[in-house]
Amino acid sequence: MSTDPKPRPSPASLPSAPARAAWSLPQPAPQHASLGEILLRQAGVGMDVLTRAMAVVRDEGGELGEVLVRMQAIDEGQLTRALSVQYEVPYAAVLPAAEDIDAALLESLPIGFAKQHKVLPIGRDPASGRVRVAVADPLALDVLDDIAVLVGGAVDGVLAAPTPIVELINKVYGRL
């Protein structure tokens, strides 16, 4: 029985990692405002509405933003904009028209994946070659990494409301 440990490969001999997404895993810093504070300031949500929504979250579960949308206190766009502020990620208020999205960006991304994760490549930066991806979840770094592998290059995530992303997915894949 040998006690010699197996030799470990050097970092230089390991295969290179796939291209990573542009934003790192976002975490709201303690000094940053909470989602409730952001919605009070930017979306005009009243303290009474926020208190009722927090009670629903406490009693029934769920996410504060989703509860406020269900209560019709805010819309998806206001929630997405607030999440972009909270997590300090880029926000796209308007997505491109379906005919402006290069079909080549979609060839390696199955429609089921796009719909399940509410993501869609929406363009390529001509200078860097990085693919811009609309994403509904600011914490979906793993999904952006998967897309980087699928499209064969680095991606930049941009936060957008879920419904417009799904509508655009249907239009874009419908014309392929």
N, C-alpha and C positions, 0 to 999 in steps of 0.2 A: 504494500500500500504506500503510495507516494504522498508525501506531505507538501509537495510543491504546489502552490496555487496555480490555477490556469492563468496564462498570460492574458492580460487585458489589452484590448485594442487601443491604440492611441486615438485621440479625438480626430486627428488628421486622416486616419484610415476609415473612419465611419462615413456612411453615406450622408450627404447633405440633407438637412431637414427641408420639408416642403416650405414654399413661400408662406409667410404668415400674414395675417390680416393687419391692416393698418392701425387699428386701435388695440391697445392692450385691454385685458379684462377690466372693464370699468367698475370702480367701486366708489360710491359717494364718500368723500372725505368727511370726517367728523365736523370740520368747520363749514361745510357746505350746507345749504338749506335742504330741508326735507321736501319730499314731493308735496305735502300739504302746504308748506310755507310758500313754495314756488307757485302753486295753484292759487293761493290767496292773493299773491302779488300780481301774477301775470294773467290769470284766467278770470279774475273777478269772482272766484268762489267765496261765498260768505262763510263766516265762522260757524254759523248755525248749520249750514249744509255740510261743512267739513266734519263737524261734531257728529251729525247723524250718520254720515258715511263711515266714520271711524267706529261707531257703535255697531253698524252692520258688519264690518270687518271683524270686530271683536266677537260678536255673537254668532255669525254665520260663516266666517272665514272669507277668503278671497283677497284680492289686491285692492288697495285704496283707489287707484286710478280706474280700475275696471268697475268698481262699485259706483264711482262718481259718473262714469259714462252710462251705466245702467239706470242711474237716477236722473239722467239727462241734465246733470248739473254742468257737464263739460262734454265736448265732442272728442272723437278720436284724435283729431288734429291738435287740439289743446293739450291732451294727455301726452301725445308724442313729443310735442314741443317742450313740455315741462320735463319729460324724461331726458330729452337731449341736454337740457340745462343741468339737471341733477347729475347725470353721468358724464357731462362734458364731452359729448360726441356730436358730430355734424348732423344737421337736420335738413331734410328736403321737404319743403312745403308743397312743392309741385314736382311731379315726376314727368319724364319726357313722354311724348306721344308714342304709341306702339310702333308706328312706322319709322320713328327715329332711332329705334333700338336695333343694333346690328344682330342679325339672325345668327351670325357666327359665334356670338357670345353665348348663345343658348344651346348650341349643338351638344355640348357635353353635360348639360344640366337637365336632368329629367324633370318634367312638369310636376310629377308627384312630390319630388323633393322640394321644388320651389313653393308649391302650395302648402305642404306640411310645415315648412319653416318660415313661410311668408317672406321670401327673399327673391330678388331678381337682379341679375346683372343689367345695368342701365346704360353703360357706356365705358369707354376706355380713354384714359388720359393720354393725349397724343405725345406729350413730352416724356412721361415716365413709362407709359405702356401699362400702367396699373388699371385693373378693372374696377369700376365703381359699382357697388352692389347696394341696392335698396334693401333694408332689413327692418323688420318691425320690432325686434327684441334687442334692446341695447346690451344684453348680456349674452348674445349669441356668438361669442368669439369662436367657439368650436365649429359652428355652422360656417362662418366666414373662412375658417381654415379648410374645411371640407371643400368649399367652393374654389379656394385657391388651388387645391389639388385638381379638382375637376376641370378648371379652365386653364391649368398649367401655368399659372403666374400669380403674382401678388395682387391682392384686392384691397380696396378702401371701402369700408362700410359707411353708409349714410342712413340715418334713422328716418323712417317714413311711417305714416299711419298704415295699419294692416289692411283695411278695406281697399284703399287705392292700389296697394301692391297686388292684392289678389285680383282685382279688376284688370290691372295691367297684365298680369300673368295670363289671364284668360284671353285677352286681346292679342298679345304677342304670340303665344303658342298657337292661337287660332289661325294666324296668318301663315304659319310655317307649312 
